[in-house]
Structure formats: C-alpha cells, structure tokens
Amino acid sequence: MQIETQELTTCEVAPDGCAISLGFVDGKGEPATIRLSINQVGALVMTLPGLISKALQTRFGDQTLRYAYPLDSWVIEQSTDPAQGMMTLKTSDGFSVCFSIPRAQQSELGEALVAPRATPVRVRAN
C-alpha cells in the first residue's frame, strides 16, 4: 500500500514511551496515523539524512550536495562508559542529535577542527 500525504499534523510519544505516532492528512484529505516502535524510529532516523541528500543530488544533478542543518549549539559530556564521550549538536529550531565518541576519535575530531584546510571550500547557499 502506498500512502500519499498532504500534511504532517501531529507527532506524539506513546504513554509507555515504546513507540511514536505520526499523524497526517492523506492524499484524499483524510486524517491518518502511523505508529512506529522505538526501533523502527531509530532505523528511520538513521536512513532519512541519506535519503534527503540523495533526493537533492538527484533533483539538481550534483553529487556533492548535502542537506545541512545550521548548528546553533553543542554540548560535550562524559558517558557512563569511561571509554566514551557524548557530543550533542543542536539547531535553533530544536533539532538535536547525540553521538557517542570513543576517546581516540575525540582527539582526532579536535585535531581536525583546528587543522588548516587542505583544499579550498566551495560555498553554496541552500
């Protein structure tokens, strides 16, 4: 079954926290809801950034395009696992992603951020 949507209307967490519901208006103007388990939501979240980049690349015929979110703030924290740190990146509109980072990668990331650029950067407005 393929469902065409017109509008996303609601996003809710189930009372037990084990699922989310996405409400939308379907192509016929009727309200509908899809319920996804936390595991399904996790898989979807991991898939969407690649899909949106692929859509942009296909639409504009440019394989270098990526959908970029403007960074507003970041937080570095220690994980309960001493070998891991956590880095949360946030946008001003409330979108955030938290990454776990092994100690060795934390050092590599810091070095990469302060290293001079090897190649010129081509800037494009999105």
N, C-alpha and C positions, 0 to 999 in steps of 0.2 A: 504494500500500500504506500503510495506517495501522497504526502500532505503538503499543499502549498499554503504558506502563511502570509497574512497581510500585516500583522502587528503582534509584537510580544506585549502581553498585558500584565502578567504577574510573575514573580519569582519567589517561591516560598520554601522554607525548610520544614520537613515533616516534624511533628511534635516529638518524635523519638530520636530525631537527628540522623536517621538512617537513610534518608532519601531527600530529594528536592522535587518540587513540582514547577513546571514552566507552563504558564497559561498564555494562550494566544488566540487570535481570531484567524480561522482558516480561510481558504480561498473563496468559500461560499458565504463568508460573513458570520459564521457560527463560532461560538466560543468552544475551545478545546483545551485539554491539559495533557501534558506528558509527564509521567512520574519516572524518575531515574534514581537508581541506587547510588550510594556514595562512590562505589567502584566504577559504575558507568559514568558518573560525572567526572571522576578523575581521568578516565580514559578520554572523554570528550575534551576536557580542558587541555590535555596533552596534545590532542590532534588539531584543535582549532587554529593555533598560531601558524602551523604549517599550511593548513588549508587556505587561510586568508592570504598568506604570501603567495601561494601557488595561483590563487584566483587573480591577484593583482598582476603577477608575471604573465599569466595567460591573457588577461584583458588588454594589457599595454605592450605585450611582446617584448618585455625586458626582464631577463632572468636575474638581474641584480636588485629588483625591487623587493622590499620587505615592509610589512606593516609595523611601524614603530610607535610605541607609546611614549609620550613625553614624561620623563622622570621628574617627580616633584620632591621626593624624599627617599631616604634609605636608612635601614637600621641593621647593625651588625650585632649579633648576640651569640652567647655560648650555648650550645646544645647540652642536653643532659648527658650526651655521649662526649667525653673529653676529647675525642679524636675528631669531632665535627663542630663546625660553627654554623650559624644560620645567617643568611642575608635576606632581608625583605626589601623589595623595591616597590615603591608606591607612586601612583599618579595623583594629580589633584582632584580627579573625579571619583576617587575611592577604589580604583582597581589596584590590587596588590598581589604579588607573588613572592613566596618564601622559598629559598633554595637552601639545601644543606650543602656545606662545603668542607671537604677534608682539609686538614691543616696545610698539607703541601700545596693544594690548589689556592688556598687563601694567599700564600706568599706569591705564587705565580700571578694571581689576579692583581695584587698590589703592584708588582713589578710591571705588569702590562699597562696598568693605568698611568704610571709615571714615565714609561719609556717614550722616547721620541718616535713620531710616526715614521714608518719606513717608506710609505708611498703617499702621494697626495690624495686627499679626500675629495670626492665629487659630491657637492651638496645639491640636494633636490628638495623642493618644498613638497609636502604631502597634503 
